[in-house]
Amino acid sequence: MESRHLRYALALAEHQHFGRAAASLGISQPPLSAQIAAVEREIGERLFDRTPHGVFPTAAGVAFLARARRALCEMTAAAVEASRAARGETGRLRMGFIGSALLDPLPGVLGRFRRTRPDVRLDLREMSSPESAAALVAGELDVAVSRGAPRGAGVEGLVTVPIGADHLVAVVGVGHPFAGRAEIRLEQLAAERLIVAAPEQEPAVAAHLRGLFGVDATALDTATLSRDIHTITGLAACAVGVGLGPSRMRLASRKDIWFCDVAPRLRLPDLQLSFRAADDSPVLAAFLDVVRANCAEVGSRLDGVLAGRRARSSEPAPDRG
């Protein structure tokens, strides 16, 4: 039995006449009569009463037609869902990200993605950069936003592009002597009690700060360690010390803290967007399209990286003979 047999039976039930039903289907009457008879033989029951006044479903026919309608509806829905999935309109996107990315650019990117792909389920997890890199390589995430490029085994299989630059800023409580200043110098920080991201949470930032402080890195050895920028700003508000973090922390400003630029201006490792190069998921492709649309500069970088990888993958293998 095929879907056309179901359509034939439903058309016959609607028109109650073989000739009219055949005309509505665009076929002649004899083939329709033969196909309905074949269905009845396959089922082993008479589905229609043929009378001088018309053709009417039997009790078996009524039951059959109810299921036939549902079956055709399901087949249509299956085709629609398959098309939507192929366009990245349904499915799931698993993302790991560091907290500072929620200040920028994730609100714009995720907000736009949610509006254009409302039926895609977002699985969002705040994670440290090492955790998200490991989860991405293991196939537990589809995309990761980290501070600095991913490190560790398997990262050579990832595509990574920068999506945000930051420079170092300091944050203090409003009662701190630095409050009210536009900037402070790096050497002044060496004598302060510092609040910084824990090395196991953000190793790229920790290594960068240690390189910046150089011989004055003792302040980092005694620093209060924090999981994220929100804890850094909160501890600074509590007068625990001077918090150090990315300039996008300013987007989390509150009345009881003050931000100072650090002089000279010191760039931190960029925010990076990563995904597996071999991932051909339509949902991931749709997400990357939103990244392109929302962040023009990032989109051009992304296209450049992907084009380079495609070119390398199409190169012939070297002759080792």
N, C-alpha and C positions, 0 to 999 in steps of 0.2 A: 504494500500500500504506500502511495506517495502523497505528497501534499496536494497535488492536483485532484486526486480522488476525493479529498476532503472538500475542496472547493466545488467540485461537481455536485456532491451530495448537498451542500449548503445552497447552491444555486437552484437545485431541483426543489428543495424544501421551500425556498422563497417564492418561486414562480408557479409551483404546483402543476407544471406542464413541461414535458420533455422538449417540445419545440421551442417554447419561450426561454427555457433554461439554457438550451444549446445556443440560441441566438445571443443571449447575454454573455456567454462564455466565448463566443467567436468560433464555435465549432458546429458541425452538423449534428443532427439528432441521432443517427445510428451509432456513431462512436460513443456518444453520451450514454445511450441505453446500454451499450455493451460494457462500458466501464462501471456503471452502477451495478449491473448484474454480476460483474467480476468481483466487486467489493462484497456483495451479498454472499457470494460463494465462499470467499475467503473467511468472512466472519461466521458463516453458517447460519445466518438469520436473515429473514426478509426485512428490509429497512423501509420499504415504501409499498403502499397499497396502490395498485394501478386501477382506477375506476373510470367509468365514462364521464364522470364529473371532474376529474383531475387526479393528480398524484399526491398522496398524503403520507407523512411518516407514520410508521407503526410505533408501538411502544418501544421496540428495540431501536427503531430509527431515531426517536426523540432522544433516547439516552446517547446514541452514537453522535448525533448532531451537537449535543451540548459539549461533549468532549472534543469534537472536531473544531468547534469555534475556539475553545481554549487553546487547543494545539496550534492552530494557525496564528492566534495572537502571540503565543510564546515563540513561535518561529520568527515572526516579524520582530518581536522584541529582542530576540537573540541576534538578529542581523543588525539592528540599531545599536545594541550594546557593543557588538564587535567593532562597528565603525567608530563609535565614541572612544572605545579603548585604544584603537589604532591612532586616533587623533590626540591621545593624552588627556581626554576629558573625564575619564574615570580611572580608578586605581589608587595607588598609595605612593606618597613621597616621604621617605625617611631622612630627616636632616638632624645632624649634630652641629652645635654652634656654641661659641663662647658668649658670655653674657654681654660683653660690650657691643657685639654685633646687633643686639636688640635696640641699641640707640640709633644706629645707622650702619648699614643700609637695609637691614631686614624688615623694618616696618613698611617701607615703600615696596620692596620686592614681594614680601609675603602678602601684603594687602592687595596688591595688584593680581597676584596669582590666585588668591582666594576669590576675587571678583570674576576673573575669567575662567577659572576651573573650580566652581563651587562643589562639584561632586567628587573631587580628588580628596582622599583622606590624608591629612597632614599628620605625620608622626614626628613631633619636634622634641628634641632632647638637649638640654643645656649640658655641655660636656667640656672638659679641658681639651686643649689642642692635642696632646698625646692620645687621649682616649678616643677622640673622634677620628684621628688618623688610623688607629688600630681597627676601629669598628668599620671604617670605610673599606680598608683593605680586606677585612674578613667578610665583606658582603652584608654586614648588619646595618649599614647606612647607604643611602643613595648619593648623598651630597654632604659635605662638611664645610663649615666656616671656622677657620682657625687663625691664630696669630702666628705668622711665619709659615713657611712651607712645611708640609708634613714630613716627618722623619721616621725612620725605622724600616724594617723589612717589608718589601712589597710596594713601597711608595713609587717605584719606577713605573708601575702600571697605572698611575693616577695622572689626570690632567689637572693642573693647578694654575689659577690666574689670580693676580692681585685685585681686590675689590674695594680697598680703602686704605689711605695713608694716614698716619698719625705722627705727632711729635710729642715729646715728653712734657707733661705738666705736673705741677704740684698742687695739692689740695690741703687746706688747713681749716681748722675751726675758726669762727669769727673772732675769738679771743686770742688767737696766736699772733705773735709779733709780725709775721709775714702777711697777715690779713690786710688788705687794702693796697698791697703792692701789685704792680703790673707784672713784674718778673723778679726772679731771684737767680743767683748764679749757682752753677753746679757745685762749686767749692763750698758754698754756704750750707748746702744740704749734707755735706759730709759730717758736720757737727750736730746734726739733728737726729732725733729718734724717727726712723722711717717706717712706713707701712707700704709693703710691696706685695705683688702677686707671688705666691709660693712657687718655687722652681719646678716642682712636680706638676703644677697646674699649667704654667706658661714658661717652659724652658727657654724659648727663644727670647722672651723679654728678660728673664733672669740673666741669661748670658750676655745680652746686650747691655744691661745696666752695669754688670760687673766690668765689662770692657770700658764703659764710659767713666766709671769711678776710678778705675785703675788702682793706684796705690792707696787711694782713700776708700777702698771697698770694705773697710772694717764696719762702717755704718750698715752695710747690707748684711753682715754676719749677725748683727744683733737686731735686725729689723723684725717688726711684727709681720707675720705672713698671713695673707688673705687669699680667699678662694676667687673673688671676683671684684669688679670695680665698685659694686654697690657696698660691699663690706669695707673697701678702702675708704670711700667717702663717709660711710657711717662711723668708722673708727676715728677718722680725722675730726668729725663733728664732736666726738666724745673727748677730744684733746689728747688722744693716745699718741699722736705724732703727726709727721708730715707724710701724706700719702703721695705716692708717685704712680702715674698711670698714663694712658693714652689721652690725647687731646679731646677725643669724643666723649670723655667723661663730663665735659662741660654741659652736655645735653641732659645730664642728670643733676643739674644744679638745684640747690635748696637754700633756704634762708640762713641756715646755721653753718655754711661752709664758704670758703673763698678759694678761687683758682688763681694760680700764678703760672705764667710761662717760665720755663727754665732757659736761662741764657748760658752759652749760646744755644740756639734752637737745635734740638737733637731729635732726629727722626727715629722712630721705633720700627720694628719689623711690621710689614704691612699685614692687613687682614687678607686672608687667602680663601678663595673658593675652590674646592677640590671635588672631583668625582672620578669614577673608574673609566678609563679610556675605552674599555670594551663594553660598557653599558649602553645598550641601544634602546632602552626603555622609552616609549613615547611620552610618559609622564615626565621623565627627566628632560627630554628634548623640549617639552612645553615649558618647563620651569626655566631652562636656559634661554628660551625665547623671551620670557618675561624679564630675565636679567638683562638681556640685550636691549629691550625696550625701555627699561627703567634706568639703566646705567649705560649710556651710550659709549663711554670710554672703555668700560669693562667689556661691552659687547665686541668692540673691535679687537681687543686683546684676546678674547675668547675665540673669535673667528680665526685670528692669526695662529694661535696655539693649535687649534684643531686642524687647520690647513697644513701646518708643518708636520703634524703627526700622520695625516693622510698621505702626504708626499713621501715620508720616510717608509710608511708601510707598503707603498707601492713600488719602492725601489727593488730591483732584483737582488737576490742574495749574492754575497761576494763569492767568487770562484776560489775554492780552497784546494783545488787540484794541484 
